[in-house]
Structures are given as C-alpha cells and as structure tokens.
Amino acid sequence: MAVSTNGSVTAAATDLGVSQPAVSRLLSDLEKSLGFQLFDRREGRLIPTQEVRYLQPSVERVLELMRQIADVSQDITQRKAGHIRVACLPGFATSHLPEVVANFLKNRPGVTLTIEPDRPERILEWMIGDQYDFGITDSFNGHPAVESRNIDVRTVCVFPKGHNLENLSAVTPADLANSKIIHTRRDSDFFGRLSKAFQNANVELNSHIEVRQFTAACELAVKGVGVSVVSELDAVQYTTRGLCYRPFKPFLPHTLSLVRPILKQPSLVTLEFIEQFSESLSPFKVK
C-alpha cells in the first residue's frame, strides 16, 4: 500500500521507517509468492498493475481490520474494553451497584456488563459453574472452587422521619421493646445474631414482617410499617425519601462476600472492577 500511494520505493521506505533495500526485497518476495508482477515502471514512478488494483480493496479491508485489532488490544491493556458478568443480591442491583457501575464505565466506553440478581444459593452455583466473573453475596461459608473476600459492613436501625428513635444517638434492643420489627428471614445468619442480641438484653423481638433483602425492609420502614436493623450501605440509599437511621448497639456487623471462580484467571478489567467495588464499600466498613 505504501508503494502504491507514494509511487516509489524510496518514498515508501521513508513512510514505513525502513530501508529502501528492505522494501525492494519485500516486493520481490511478494511477487514470487503471488506469481504475478505488482508494479509497472512509468516515467520514474511505480504504477500498480491491474492485478494489484483488483486486490487493493481486499488489502485495505485487511489493514483496517488489523488497525481495529491493534486499537482493541490497546483498550484491553488499558482496561477500557471487555465484558464483565456480575451476579449480585437483588438489593444491590437497584441500590449501591448502579452508581459503582456508572462511575466505572465513565472512561471505559468499550466495557460492557451483565448484571444478574438472585439469591445467595444461586450465586454460589453460578460461581462454581464459572458462569459469572464476579459475585456479591452474604455470609458465604466457602467452597474450593470459589475465591472470596469478606467485608464487614456497619448496621443501623432504620425508621421513618419523625419517629421517637430520632432523638437517640444509638439504638439498643431495649429501645425497640415496643416496636414492630421488620427483619430478614429466620434462617439467615444475620437474623440469628439479631435475635441473640435481643435475647441477651432480655427483650422480646416483636416480629412483624419477614423479608429477604435489606432494601425491602427499608422500603417498609419508610412507609411507617415498622423499624428494622439493616446494613448502613442500604440505609443511606433511602435518606432522601424520609428514612432516618442510628447506629445499632450491640455491635452487629453484616458480612458481605465478594466472590469469583477460582479455576480461571479473571480479565484485567474484571479485577479492576472488583477493586473499585471493594473501594466503594470503604465508607461503610467496620473499622
């Protein structure tokens, strides 16, 4: 292409940054390989033969494809291209995760994501089956095919604005003795620890509504249906909608587990997303 454009071996060599003999040798080798002459010499210029003119559109397409491959390769190296498959708890899909994704994609136009919310048991199945690159779940107990990182997040008591709990600096089981409690399902690790806290304080936990996700508890608390103890990570999402919260005592962290399949090497962009998501939890981590 360089010889066709410039009309001479010398000019083509200059454009390509190689020696003139190197270009001449390449042309000679190519002619032998193809079996026909590439250029005619007219008035000191090299003119493409009819055969070269016929090939030229195909050559241009190949060169363009090579340029695209080079650009994509550079984007991958710079973590600006790729696809990430994320499995998460349902609450994350509509609360904390969207903002993290939006910030991550700002300078990565070539990155695409799949976000699939489901229950912890299903997320574990996906990780074991290598169907997703990264998972956000809770109370993960470990599996040989899954790598995990546990992060303890602060918990708070949530209630609607104007509630008498708003006058307290922290909320204890004794403060909730006469309150209707919205809580996670009874077979969850978090409910077990919450129930134990009430037992230790000799306070009856007045179970009112059982939910699977903290976000559902926040939705109900905003509407004045009851109060709940949830992750602060979820509570902050509802403060603009009339939800208030205070630290819950005794200390009762909620454990989030960041998981990924262990049997394959994650892409560079996946590792970077995991780190950015982990960093987004910093304001809520237990110190």
Residue pairs with C-beta under 8 A, 6 or more apart in sequence:
1 56
1 59
1 60
1 63
2 12
2 15
2 16
2 23
3 9
3 12
3 23
3 27
3 38
3 39
3 46
4 46
4 48
4 52
4 56
5 12
5 15
6 12
6 15
7 45
7 46
7 47
8 44
8 45
8 46
9 20
9 23
9 24
9 27
9 46
10 20
12 23
13 19
13 20
13 22
13 23
16 23
27 38
27 39
30 38
31 37
31 38
34 51
36 49
36 51
37 49
37 51
38 48
38 49
38 51
38 52
39 46
39 47
39 48
39 49
39 52
40 46
40 47
40 49
41 47
48 56
72 81
72 110
75 81
75 110
76 82
76 267
76 268
76 269
77 268
79 108
79 111
79 268
79 269
79 272
80 107
80 108
80 109
80 110
80 111
80 269
81 108
81 110
81 111
81 269
82 110
82 111
82 112
82 267
82 268
82 269
82 270
83 111
83 112
83 113
83 114
84 111
84 112
84 113
84 114
84 133
84 134
84 267
84 269
84 270
84 273
85 113
85 114
85 116
85 131
85 132
85 133
85 134
86 97
86 113
86 114
86 115
86 116
86 132
86 133
86 134
86 135
86 136
86 273
87 116
87 117
87 118
87 122
87 123
87 126
87 127
87 131
87 132
87 134
87 135
87 136
87 137
88 97
88 115
88 116
88 117
88 123
88 135
88 136
88 137
89 117
89 118
89 119
89 120
89 123
89 136
89 137
89 138
89 213
90 117
90 118
90 119
90 212
90 213
90 215
91 213
91 214
91 215
91 216
91 234
92 117
92 136
93 115
93 117
94 215
95 215
95 233
95 234
95 237
96 233
96 234
96 237
96 280
97 115
97 136
97 277
99 280
100 276
100 277
100 280
101 113
101 115
103 276
104 111
104 273
104 276
105 111
105 113
108 269
111 269
114 132
116 126
116 132
118 126
119 212
120 137
120 138
120 139
120 140
123 132
123 135
123 136
123 137
123 259
124 135
124 137
124 140
124 143
124 146
124 259
126 132
126 135
127 135
127 143
127 145
127 146
127 259
127 260
127 261
128 143
128 145
128 146
128 261
130 261
130 263
130 264
132 261
133 260
133 261
133 266
133 267
133 270
134 258
134 259
134 260
134 266
134 270
134 273
134 274
134 277
135 257
135 258
135 259
135 260
136 256
136 257
136 258
136 259
136 277
137 256
137 257
137 259
138 189
138 190
138 254
138 255
138 256
138 257
139 188
139 189
139 190
139 255
139 257
140 146
140 148
140 150
140 257
140 259
142 148
144 262
145 261
145 262
145 263
146 259
146 260
146 261
146 262
147 259
147 260
147 261
147 262
148 257
148 258
148 259
149 257
149 258
149 259
149 278
150 255
150 256
150 257
150 258
151 255
151 256
151 257
151 258
151 278
151 281
151 285
152 253
152 254
152 255
152 256
152 285
152 286
153 231
153 232
153 233
153 253
153 254
153 255
153 256
153 281
153 284
153 285
153 286
154 231
154 232
154 247
154 253
154 254
154 284
154 285
154 286
155 229
155 230
155 231
155 232
155 248
155 252
155 253
155 254
156 171
156 229
156 230
156 231
156 232
156 235
156 245
156 246
156 247
156 248
157 165
157 171
157 175
157 176
157 227
157 228
157 229
157 245
157 246
157 247
157 248
158 217
158 218
158 221
158 227
158 228
158 229
158 230
158 235
158 238
158 243
158 244
158 245
159 165
159 166
159 221
159 227
159 243
159 244
159 245
160 221
160 222
160 223
160 224
160 242
160 243
160 244
161 242
161 243
161 244
163 227
163 244
165 171
165 175
165 227
165 244
165 246
166 244
166 246
168 175
168 246
169 246
169 247
170 246
170 247
170 248
170 249
171 246
171 247
171 248
171 249
172 201
172 248
172 249
172 250
173 197
173 198
173 200
173 201
173 203
173 205
174 201
174 203
176 198
176 203
176 206
176 227
177 203
177 204
177 206
178 206
179 206
179 226
179 227
180 206
180 208
180 209
180 225
180 226
180 227
181 205
181 206
181 207
181 208
181 226
181 227
181 228
182 208
182 209
182 211
182 217
182 220
182 221
182 225
182 226
182 227
182 228
183 191
183 194
183 205
183 207
183 209
183 210
183 211
183 217
183 228
183 229
184 190
184 191
184 194
184 210
184 211
184 212
184 213
184 214
184 217
185 191
185 210
185 211
185 212
186 210
189 255
190 254
193 252
194 205
194 229
194 252
195 205
197 250
197 252
198 204
198 205
200 250
208 225
208 226
209 217
209 220
209 225
209 226
211 217
211 220
214 228
214 230
214 231
214 234
214 235
214 254
215 234
215 237
217 228
217 230
217 234
218 228
218 230
218 234
218 235
218 237
218 238
218 243
219 238
220 226
220 228
221 227
221 228
221 238
221 243
222 238
222 241
222 242
222 243
229 248
229 252
230 254
231 254
231 256
231 284
232 245
232 284
233 254
233 256
233 281
233 284
235 243
235 245
236 284
239 245
253 286
256 281
258 274
258 277
258 278
260 266
260 270
260 274
266 274
